[in-house]
Amino acid sequence: MLLDMPYFMENKDWFYRIKNEETGTYKYFLTVLGKSIPEVVKSYEEHQKQLNEPDMVFIYNSLKDAEESIRNDLKAKGLAENEIEKQVSEWKERISK
């Protein structure tokens, strides 16, 4: 099962993240603005619950790392942002089948 980007991550003003330097993983937190929006709080809580399932942390972080790597490779090739988004979307579709 792949995790879709949670609603609370759709606006960078709603959350921030802190990287664990030992593991390279991130912990996400809601900002004051994010905490003031019920839908954002609900999305955050659901996301945290999903991540507490044993294998989900590994899967989620692995997929995020892969996506970041793909984006960086495409940027290095000089592709425009809209083409990068298109190719990343196509990749996500292929791996979710």
Summary of the structure (lengths in Angstrom):
residues: 97
radius of gyration: 14.7
end to end distance: 9.9
largest distance: 40.7
contacts: 222
relative contact order: 0.13
helix: 60%
strand: 10%
